[in-house]
Amino acid sequence: MNTEFNKILVTGAQGFLASHIMPLLGQAFPSAQVVGVGRKDYDLLDAWAPEQMFKDLQPDCVVHLAAKSGGILDNRHRPADYFYQNLAMNTAVLHEAYRAGVKKFLTLMGGCSYPAKAVSPIGEDQMWNGFPQIDSAGYSTAKKMLLVQSWAYRQQHGFNSVVLVPGNVYGEGDNFNLTQAHVIPALLRKYLEAKERGQPEIVAFGTGRPTRDFVYAGDVAATIPWFLKNYDSSEPINISSGTRITIKELAETIKAVTGYEGQIVWDTKQPDGQMDKIYDVSRLHALGLNCPTSLRAGLQKTLTWFLRARTEGRVRL
């Protein structure tokens, strides 16, 4: 297909991943106008907003990043909010993109949409083998419907949409609100503040035994222009490092990066989530792509950004 675009629309432009992706879109598509919108521009939960957005902006390419996302505790407390808001936004935006004649639509879903009993390393062919982990099922099931919608609109209308599946993403611009944050920004903030206050210990949730596969946001962002230029399929692709680390090992690494010298106390009454979740990145590598940033290097970049952004009042706390 023709990969020259006149205008690329990015929804959720004030979000974490958008801050990494948008500069790269400008570099990869120098003749295209890259337009970012957020909730203050168009509240995509309003029935009129998606249609109006496409009428006003008339993009021929969309990178749809707008989502309601948060950590495991917030997901457990508000599953209906996570389900409804994501399902409503995604369904309407993809539908209106098709109606507006958009040439290419790309969006992301979470690896939490894989079945709770998926066997690691988790390949894309396991997506429909069971129900997701119950702690985030509202969010993850809503996001999973993107795959169905992408397939259905391609089959019936020939609409070219792509759904990618990043692993556990972290990096500069992440959400450091302890109620909503994922594990890396939550632990990084806890360690740093404990160090600054001279606290002898911090509390981490769970047992520390689960294993995860973390991926630096800059690595995920670097693949997006390639997929816009080269990938025309509704078959999902995992984007992650494919590297296994326990949450306890992660905690020790963050402790070292922040220079905290106290103890870690594990609150085993809090949920662990899925015990083993590592992504099979064979399809990604077969396309000539990878996510090369080491965990320690990515954590150092995230910490450096956090310290500067906190001083400037730009961190979500």
N, C-alpha and C positions, 0 to 999 in steps of 0.2 A: 504494500500500500504506500501512498504518498505520505512521507513522514514530515513534510514541511507544514508547520502550523502557523496561522496568523495570530491567534490569541489562545493562550493556555490559562484556564481558570483553575485556581487552587482554592478549595473550600477548607475551612479550619485553618486559615492562614496565620492566625495568632498562636497556633498550637506548637507543640514540641517538635514533632517531625517536620512540620512545614518550614521551621526556621533552618533546618538542614537541607531540605529539598529545593526550596524556591531559588536560592542563589545558583544552584547547579542547573536548573532549568534554563535560567537566563544565559548561562555559558554554553549549554548544549544546543539551544535553539536561539541564536542571536538575532534572527529576523522576526521572532515572535514576541508579542507583548505578553508578559506574565502578570496576571491580575490575581491578587489574593483578596479573599473576602472572609469576614468573620461574622459572629452573631449580631454585632452592632450594625452590620450592613444588611444582612438578610437572616432573619431567624427561621431556619429551615424546618422548624416545627410548626410554623404557621402555614396553613393550607395553601395560601397564595404565593408564598415566598419563593419556592423553587422555580415555578413557572415564570414569575416576574424577573428573577435573577437571570434566567437565560434570555428573556426578551430584552432586558437592559444591556447585558454584556456581550451576547452573541459570540461565545467562544466556539472554536472548532476542536478543542481538546480540553479534557477535564481531568484533574488529579483531585479526587474526592477524599479529603482527610478529616472532614468534620465528623466528630463522634463524641459520645459521652463515654469517657473511660475513667478508670480509677483502680485503686488497690483492692485486695481481696476482702478487707473488712467492709468497705463501703459497698462492694458488690453484694455481700451477704445481707446487708441491712436494707438495700434498696433494689432488689432484683427487677421489680416491675418498671422502675424508672429507666434502668439500663436497657431492658428489653424494648419498651415502647419507643423511647427516644431514638435509639439506634435503628430500629426497624422502620420507623416513620421517616427519618431523614434519608436513609439509604434508598428505600423504595421510591420515594418521591424524586430524589435527585437523579438517579439512574433513568427513571422513566422520562423525566423532563429533558434529560440530555438526549435521549433517543428522539423525542418529539422535536427537539430543536435542531436535529441534523448534525450533532457532534460526530466528528470522525473517529475519535479515540477517547475512551473513558478508562481510567485506571484508578483502582482503589485498594485499600489494605484491610485485612481482617486479622484477628489475633490468633496466635497458636493455641490459645485456650479453647478454640472451637473444635479442636480434635477431641475424640472420645476420651473419657476419663481412663478407660482401660487400654488405650493405645500403647503399643509396644515400641519402646525406644530402640534405635533411632526411628522417629516417627516420619514415615513417608507420606506423601500426598495421597496415596491410594488408601490410606486408613481413615480418611475424613468421615466417611459415612458408616463406620463400623460400630457406632454406639453413641450414647448420650455424653455431652461434655461434663467435666467436673462440676458438681452441683454448686460449689461456692460462687462460681461466676457464670452460671448457666443462662441467666437472663441476658447478659451481655453477649456471651459467646454464641448462643443460638441465634440471636438477632443478626449478628455479623455473618453467621454461616449462611443465612438466606441470600447474601450477596452472590454466592456461588450459583444458587438456583436461578436467581434473577439474571445473572450474566449469561448462563447457559440458555435460558428460555428466550431472552431477547435476541441472542445470536441465532438460535434455531428459527424463530418466527420472523424476525425482522432483519437479520444480518448485521445487527448492531455490534460493533467491535469494542468489547469491554474486557478488561484484564483484572484479575483479583490476585494479589500477592499476599503471602503469609509470613510476615516478619516474626522472629523469635522474641525473646524477652529483651526489648529495646531499652537502652539507657543512653545518657549523654547530656550535653549542654542543653539548657532550656527545659529540662524535665520538671515534673511537678513534685515539689518537696513538701507539700502539705501532708502531715503525718497520718491524717485520716484517709486520704485519697491516694497517697503515693504507693508506687511499687517498691519492691524490696531494696533496690540499689539506692535510689534517692533517699528513702526513709533511713536506711542504715548510715549512709554518708552524713546526713544531717545530724542524726543522733550522736554519732562519734565525735563530730566536729564540735557540737555544742557541749557535749560532756567534757571534752578536752578543755574548752574555753572556760568552763565553770569549775573545773577541777573535780568532777564527779568520779568516784572510785569504780563505778560500774554502770553499764547500760543494759537495758532489757531488749532482747530480740525475740521475735515471735516464732513459735513452733519448736521443733526439736533440733533443727539444723541438719537433719539427715537427708531431706529431699535433694535431688540433683536437678540442675537447670542448665540451660544453654543460652548464654547472654550474647547480645550483638550490639555493637556500637552504632549509634544513630547515623553517624557520618558514613558508615559502610552501607547501611540500608539505602540512604539517600543517593549514594553514588551509583546504585543500580537502576534507579528510576528512569533516567534519560534513555538508558539502553532498552528497557522494556517498552518505552513509548516508541522508540525507533524500530525495534526488531521483533517484538513478540505480539502475535495476533491470535490468542487462544483464550478460552475460558477455563482451561486447565490451570489449577493453582500452582504456584511455585513457592517453596520455602526459602526464606532469606534469613540465614543465621550463620553463626560460626561453626556449628556442629561440634562444639567443645563441651564436655561434661565437667561440671564443678558442683560440689555440695554447697548448700547454703552456709554451712559452718565454715568451709574453706573461703567462700565469698566474704563472710564476715571478718575473717582473719586478714584477708587481703585489704579490705577497706580500712580495717584498723591500722594496718601498716601504712597505707597511703596517707591517712589523715594524721598519723603520728600519735594516736591515742594510746595511753599506756595502762588503762584500767582493765577491768574484767568484763566479760560478756555473761549475762545471766539469761538462760533460755526459758521463756514462758511457754511451757509445754501445754497449757490449756488453750492456747491459740492454735488455729488450724495450720497444718503443713501444706494443704493443697495436694495436688498430684505428687506422688513420691518420686517419679522419674520422668522427666520430660526433656528429651534431647531430639533435635530435628535432623532428619536425613536431608542432607544438602546435595545429594547426587545430581538432581536435576539442575540445580543452580550451577554446579561446577561443570556440568556437561555443556552449559551455555557459554562457558568461558568466564564466569563471574565467581567472585568469592568475597568474604568479609574478613579482611586480614588483620584488623586492629586487635592487639592483645588486650585481655581484660585489664591488666594493670595500666597499660598505656591509656586505655579509654577512661578508666577511673580517674587517672591523674588529670586528663583533659576536663572531665566533668567537675572535679574538685576546684581546679583553677578557675573555671567559669563561675562556679557557685560563689566562691569567695569574692570575686569582682562584682558579680551581679547582685549579691546580697548588699554590698556597700552602696550600690547604685539604686537599690529598691526595685530590682527587676525579677526577683524570685517569687514564685508562688509558694508562700509559706502558710 
